[in-house]
């Protein structure tokens, strides 16, 4: 599989400088490492709201029968 193609003239997503062919889409190894560190720390995580489990809702709605 080949390298992804990046549009010419794009700037580094970290510092805004012109990109270097060797470090695309970044301008340097430093910016590449900064981006990797952000991934490791979870800075790029997408926030999500946990939905209630439907089976939990059913258990709460059904009254429990007491044994005779």
N, CA, C and O atoms as a Tinker XYZ file with bonds, in Angstrom:
   272  protein
     1  N      0.854000   -1.171000    0.000000    73     2
     2  CA     0.000000    0.000000    0.000000    64     1     3
     3  C      0.895000    1.227000    0.000000    63     2     4     5
     4  O      1.886000    1.266000    0.729000    81     3
     5  N      0.570000    2.210000   -0.789000    73     3     6
     6  CA     1.401000    3.395000   -0.941000    64     5     7
     7  C      1.180000    4.427000    0.149000    63     6     8     9
     8  O      0.271000    4.314000    0.971000    81     7
     9  N      2.027000    5.422000    0.131000    73     7    10
    10  CA     1.913000    6.532000    1.080000    64     9    11
    11  C      0.686000    7.366000    0.731000    63    10    12    13
    12  O      0.359000    7.502000   -0.449000    81    11
    13  N     -0.008000    7.933000    1.729000    73    11    14
    14  CA    -1.149000    8.793000    1.418000    64    13    15
    15  C     -0.660000   10.074000    0.745000    63    14    16    17
    16  O      0.420000   10.579000    1.051000    81    15
    17  N     -1.464000   10.582000   -0.163000    73    15    18
    18  CA    -1.071000   11.827000   -0.821000    64    17    19
    19  C     -1.674000   13.001000   -0.058000    63    18    20    21
    20  O     -2.846000   12.976000    0.318000    81    19
    21  N     -0.872000   14.011000    0.160000    73    19    22
    22  CA    -1.301000   15.208000    0.863000    64    21    23
    23  C     -1.315000   16.359000   -0.123000    63    22    24    25
    24  O     -0.431000   16.449000   -0.974000    81    23
    25  N     -2.288000   17.229000   -0.028000    73    23    26
    26  CA    -2.353000   18.343000   -0.962000    64    25    27
    27  C     -1.137000   19.254000   -0.798000    63    26    28    29
    28  O     -0.704000   19.509000    0.326000    81    27
    29  N     -0.588000   19.743000   -1.899000    73    27    30
    30  CA     0.560000   20.637000   -1.796000    64    29    31
    31  C      0.167000   21.949000   -1.128000    63    30    32    33
    32  O     -0.966000   22.412000   -1.254000    81    31
    33  N      1.113000   22.530000   -0.423000    73    31    34
    34  CA     0.866000   23.818000    0.210000    64    33    35
    35  C      0.203000   23.733000    1.567000    63    34    36    37
    36  O     -0.054000   24.767000    2.185000    81    35
    37  N     -0.083000   22.534000    2.053000    73    35    38
    38  CA    -0.669000   22.406000    3.391000    64    37    39
    39  C      0.365000   22.748000    4.432000    63    38    40    41
    40  O      1.560000   22.537000    4.227000    81    39
    41  N     -0.087000   23.272000    5.536000    73    39    42
    42  CA     0.825000   23.615000    6.624000    64    41    43
    43  C      0.766000   22.558000    7.717000    63    42    44    45
    44  O     -0.180000   21.775000    7.792000    81    43
    45  N      1.778000   22.549000    8.549000    73    43    46
    46  CA     1.877000   21.604000    9.656000    64    45    47
    47  C      0.691000   21.804000   10.604000    63    46    48    49
    48  O      0.419000   22.938000   11.000000    81    47
    49  N     -0.016000   20.745000   10.977000    73    47    50
    50  CA    -1.171000   20.888000   11.867000    64    49    51
    51  C     -0.788000   21.288000   13.298000    63    50    52    53
    52  O     -1.649000   21.706000   14.072000    81    51
    53  N      0.492000   21.164000   13.652000    73    51    54
    54  CA     0.928000   21.499000   15.003000    64    53    55
    55  C      1.359000   22.959000   15.104000    63    54    56    57
    56  O      0.893000   23.691000   15.978000    81    55
    57  N      2.268000   23.389000   14.192000    73    55    58
    58  CA     2.826000   24.738000   14.328000    64    57    59
    59  C      2.475000   25.683000   13.181000    63    58    60    61
    60  O      2.683000   26.890000   13.301000    81    59
    61  N      1.949000   25.163000   12.074000    73    59    62
    62  CA     1.556000   26.011000   10.963000    64    61    63
    63  C      2.635000   26.278000    9.930000    63    62    64    65
    64  O      2.365000   26.935000    8.925000    81    63
    65  N      3.847000   25.790000   10.145000    73    63    66
    66  CA     4.923000   25.973000    9.175000    64    65    67
    67  C      4.673000   25.083000    7.961000    63    66    68    69
    68  O      3.888000   24.138000    8.037000    81    67
    69  N      5.337000   25.381000    6.838000    73    67    70
    70  CA     5.190000   24.512000    5.660000    64    69    71
    71  C      5.673000   23.095000    5.972000    63    70    72    73
    72  O      6.621000   22.902000    6.733000    81    71
    73  N      5.013000   22.124000    5.377000    73    71    74
    74  CA     5.366000   20.725000    5.639000    64    73    75
    75  C      6.660000   20.335000    4.943000    63    74    76    77
    76  O      7.026000   20.907000    3.916000    81    75
    77  N      7.342000   19.361000    5.511000    73    75    78
    78  CA     8.545000   18.794000    4.910000    64    77    79
    79  C      8.172000   17.428000    4.350000    63    78    80    81
    80  O      7.457000   16.662000    4.996000    81    79
    81  N      8.648000   17.130000    3.170000    73    79    82
    82  CA     8.306000   15.866000    2.511000    64    81    83
    83  C      8.602000   14.667000    3.399000    63    82    84    85
    84  O      7.831000   13.708000    3.429000    81    83
    85  N      9.693000   14.716000    4.106000    73    83    86
    86  CA    10.108000   13.589000    4.946000    64    85    87
    87  C      9.153000   13.331000    6.120000    63    86    88    89
    88  O      8.989000   12.188000    6.546000    81    87
    89  N      8.529000   14.387000    6.638000    73    87    90
    90  CA     7.693000   14.261000    7.842000    64    89    91
    91  C      6.208000   14.501000    7.570000    63    90    92    93
    92  O      5.442000   14.712000    8.510000    81    91
    93  N      5.794000   14.475000    6.328000    73    91    94
    94  CA     4.405000   14.776000    5.995000    64    93    95
    95  C      3.437000   14.084000    6.912000    63    94    96    97
    96  O      3.651000   12.905000    7.195000    81    95
    97  N      2.407000   14.701000    7.395000    73    95    98
    98  CA     1.930000   16.052000    7.129000    64    97    99
    99  C      2.543000   17.098000    8.053000    63    98   100   101
   100  O      2.040000   18.219000    8.127000    81    99
   101  N      3.610000   16.758000    8.753000    73    99   102
   102  CA     4.249000   17.679000    9.696000    64   101   103
   103  C      5.455000   18.356000    9.059000    63   102   104   105
   104  O      5.884000   17.993000    7.964000    81   103
   105  N      5.996000   19.346000    9.768000    73   103   106
   106  CA     7.158000   20.068000    9.249000    64   105   107
   107  C      8.465000   19.488000    9.775000    63   106   108   109
   108  O      9.519000   19.696000    9.175000    81   107
   109  N      8.405000   18.766000   10.884000    73   107   110
   110  CA     9.633000   18.241000   11.494000    64   109   111
   111  C      9.321000   17.023000   12.352000    63   110   112   113
   112  O      8.162000   16.707000   12.618000    81   111
   113  N     10.374000   16.353000   12.775000    73   111   114
   114  CA    10.222000   15.225000   13.685000    64   113   115
   115  C      9.669000   15.664000   15.027000    63   114   116   117
   116  O      8.960000   14.906000   15.689000    81   115
   117  N      9.993000   16.891000   15.432000    73   115   118
   118  CA     9.500000   17.398000   16.709000    64   117   119
   119  C      7.967000   17.498000   16.689000    63   118   120   121
   120  O      7.298000   17.030000   17.610000    81   119
   121  N      7.421000   18.109000   15.637000    73   119   122
   122  CA     5.964000   18.237000   15.547000    64   121   123
   123  C      5.301000   16.868000   15.418000    63   122   124   125
   124  O      4.207000   16.657000   15.941000    81   123
   125  N      5.945000   15.958000   14.737000    73   123   126
   126  CA     5.434000   14.589000   14.623000    64   125   127
   127  C      5.355000   13.944000   16.007000    63   126   128   129
   128  O      4.369000   13.278000   16.326000    81   127
   129  N      6.385000   14.138000   16.825000    73   127   130
   130  CA     6.403000   13.587000   18.181000    64   129   131
   131  C      5.390000   14.274000   19.090000    63   130   132   133
   132  O      4.787000   13.629000   19.947000    81   131
   133  N      5.200000   15.581000   18.907000    73   131   134
   134  CA     4.196000   16.311000   19.693000    64   133   135
   135  C      2.817000   15.723000   19.413000    63   134   136   137
   136  O      2.036000   15.503000   20.339000    81   135
   137  N      2.517000   15.468000   18.142000    73   135   138
   138  CA     1.227000   14.892000   17.774000    64   137   139
   139  C      1.053000   13.502000   18.377000    63   138   140   141
   140  O     -0.011000   13.181000   18.906000    81   139
   141  N      2.096000   12.677000   18.297000    73   139   142
   142  CA     2.038000   11.338000   18.867000    64   141   143
   143  C      1.797000   11.392000   20.372000    63   142   144   145
   144  O      1.017000   10.603000   20.906000    81   143
   145  N      2.457000   12.312000   21.051000    73   143   146
   146  CA     2.265000   12.470000   22.493000    64   145   147
   147  C      0.831000   12.873000   22.821000    63   146   148   149
   148  O      0.272000   12.417000   23.818000    81   147
   149  N      0.238000   13.718000   21.996000    73   147   150
   150  CA    -1.159000   14.107000   22.221000    64   149   151
   151  C     -2.086000   12.909000   22.092000    63   150   152   153
   152  O     -3.055000   12.792000   22.842000    81   151
   153  N     -1.795000   12.004000   21.134000    73   151   154
   154  CA    -2.599000   10.792000   21.008000    64   153   155
   155  C     -2.449000    9.927000   22.256000    63   154   156   157
   156  O     -3.435000    9.408000   22.779000    81   155
   157  N     -1.206000    9.775000   22.734000    73   155   158
   158  CA    -0.973000    8.945000   23.925000    64   157   159
   159  C     -1.673000    9.495000   25.153000    63   158   160   161
   160  O     -2.177000    8.725000   25.971000    81   159
   161  N     -1.714000   10.809000   25.300000    73   159   162
   162  CA    -2.350000   11.420000   26.467000    64   161   163
   163  C     -3.870000   11.452000   26.359000    63   162   164   165
   164  O     -4.551000   11.730000   27.346000    81   163
   165  N     -4.404000   11.176000   25.193000    73   163   166
   166  CA    -5.854000   11.191000   25.013000    64   165   167
   167  C     -6.411000   12.551000   24.669000    63   166   168   169
   168  O     -7.614000   12.775000   24.808000    81   167
   169  N     -5.559000   13.478000   24.218000    73   167   170
   170  CA    -6.021000   14.816000   23.879000    64   169   171
   171  C     -6.961000   14.818000   22.679000    63   170   172   173
   172  O     -7.764000   15.738000   22.524000    81   171
   173  N     -6.871000   13.802000   21.833000    73   171   174
   174  CA    -7.706000   13.730000   20.639000    64   173   175
   175  C     -8.927000   12.835000   20.848000    63   174   176   177
   176  O     -9.598000   12.483000   19.878000    81   175
   177  N     -9.220000   12.471000   22.054000    73   175   178
   178  CA   -10.362000   11.595000   22.323000    64   177   179
   179  C    -11.670000   12.316000   22.005000    63   178   180   181
   180  O    -11.802000   13.518000   22.235000    81   179
   181  N    -12.615000   11.578000   21.484000    73   179   182
   182  CA   -13.922000   12.133000   21.167000    64   181   183
   183  C    -14.819000   11.910000   22.371000    63   182   184   185
   184  O    -15.024000   10.767000   22.780000    81   183
   185  N    -15.361000   12.985000   22.950000    73   183   186
   186  CA   -16.227000   12.804000   24.116000    64   185   187
   187  C    -17.520000   12.096000   23.714000    63   186   188   189
   188  O    -18.082000   12.355000   22.649000    81   187
   189  N    -17.970000   11.217000   24.571000    73   187   190
   190  CA   -19.197000   10.469000   24.295000    64   189   191
   191  C    -20.034000   10.393000   25.558000    63   190   192   193
   192  O    -19.512000   10.424000   26.673000    81   191
   193  N    -21.322000   10.294000   25.369000    73   191   194
   194  CA   -22.252000   10.134000   26.482000    64   193   195
   195  C    -22.692000    8.682000   26.487000    63   194   196   197
   196  O    -23.189000    8.171000   25.484000    81   195
   197  N    -22.510000    8.030000   27.606000    73   195   198
   198  CA   -22.904000    6.627000   27.723000    64   197   199
   199  C    -24.423000    6.530000   27.747000    63   198   200   201
   200  O    -25.082000    7.231000   28.515000    81   199
   201  N    -24.969000    5.675000   26.919000    73   199   202
   202  CA   -26.410000    5.441000   26.902000    64   201   203
   203  C    -26.747000    4.417000   27.975000    63   202   204   205
   204  O    -25.947000    3.534000   28.283000    81   203
   205  N    -27.937000    4.549000   28.537000    73   203   206
   206  CA   -28.382000    3.564000   29.517000    64   205   207
   207  C    -28.532000    2.216000   28.831000    63   206   208   209
   208  O    -28.950000    2.139000   27.675000    81   207
   209  N    -28.197000    1.177000   29.536000    73   207   210
   210  CA   -28.339000   -0.178000   29.021000    64   209   211
   211  C    -29.829000   -0.522000   29.010000    63   210   212   213
   212  O    -30.473000   -0.452000   30.057000    81   211
   213  N    -30.391000   -0.890000   27.864000    73   211   214
   214  CA   -31.830000   -1.187000   27.811000    64   213   215
   215  C    -32.247000   -2.312000   28.752000    63   214   216   217
   216  O    -33.373000   -2.299000   29.249000    81   215
   217  N    -31.379000   -3.279000   29.009000    73   215   218
   218  CA   -31.747000   -4.363000   29.910000    64   217   219
   219  C    -31.883000   -3.861000   31.350000    63   218   220   221
   220  O    -32.694000   -4.384000   32.114000    81   219
   221  N    -31.097000   -2.854000   31.720000    73   219   222
   222  CA   -31.226000   -2.257000   33.055000    64   221   223
   223  C    -32.578000   -1.572000   33.207000    63   222   224   225
   224  O    -33.196000   -1.664000   34.267000    81   223
   225  N    -33.041000   -0.895000   32.180000    73   223   226
   226  CA   -34.319000   -0.188000   32.235000    64   225   227
   227  C    -35.466000   -1.181000   32.389000    63   226   228   229
   228  O    -36.414000   -0.918000   33.128000    81   227
   229  N    -35.391000   -2.306000   31.710000    73   227   230
   230  CA   -36.447000   -3.309000   31.812000    64   229   231
   231  C    -36.510000   -3.883000   33.219000    63   230   232   233
   232  O    -37.600000   -4.123000   33.739000    81   231
   233  N    -35.370000   -4.106000   33.837000    73   231   234
   234  CA   -35.345000   -4.663000   35.188000    64   233   235
   235  C    -35.959000   -3.691000   36.189000    63   234   236   237
   236  O    -36.603000   -4.125000   37.145000    81   235
   237  N    -35.778000   -2.407000   35.994000    73   235   238
   238  CA   -36.334000   -1.416000   36.916000    64   237   239
   239  C    -37.843000   -1.281000   36.751000    63   238   240   241
   240  O    -38.548000   -1.000000   37.720000    81   239
   241  N    -38.351000   -1.480000   35.516000    73   239   242
   242  CA   -39.768000   -1.291000   35.249000    64   241   243
   243  C    -40.623000   -2.493000   35.656000    63   242   244   245
   244  O    -41.826000   -2.343000   35.870000    81   243
   245  N    -40.037000   -3.654000   35.765000    73   243   246
   246  CA   -40.789000   -4.860000   36.104000    64   245   247
   247  C    -40.814000   -5.016000   37.624000    63   246   248   249
   248  O    -39.762000   -5.141000   38.250000    81   247
   249  N    -42.017000   -5.009000   38.223000    73   247   250
   250  CA   -42.077000   -5.194000   39.678000    64   249   251
   251  C    -41.724000   -6.633000   40.041000    63   250   252   253
   252  O    -42.077000   -7.574000   39.330000    81   251
   253  N    -41.039000   -6.779000   41.131000    73   251   254
   254  CA   -40.663000   -8.111000   41.600000    64   253   255
   255  C    -41.824000   -8.707000   42.373000    63   254   256   257
   256  O    -42.453000   -8.028000   43.184000    81   255
   257  N    -42.111000   -9.997000   42.119000    73   255   258
   258  CA   -43.161000  -10.679000   42.845000    64   257   259
   259  C    -42.585000  -11.277000   44.122000    63   258   260   261
   260  O    -41.488000  -11.837000   44.127000    81   259
   261  N    -43.307000  -11.153000   45.149000    73   259   262
   262  CA   -42.892000  -11.773000   46.386000    64   261   263
   263  C    -43.435000  -13.202000   46.418000    63   262   264   265
   264  O    -44.567000  -13.452000   46.004000    81   263
   265  N    -42.638000  -14.115000   46.901000    73   263   266
   266  CA   -43.107000  -15.499000   46.962000    64   265   267
   267  C    -44.085000  -15.679000   48.110000    63   266   268   269
   268  O    -43.974000  -15.016000   49.141000    81   267
   269  N    -45.043000  -16.578000   47.926000    73   267   270
   270  CA   -46.081000  -16.813000   48.951000    64   269   271
   271  C    -45.557000  -17.568000   50.115000    63   270   272
   272  O    -46.300000  -17.844000   51.057000    81   271
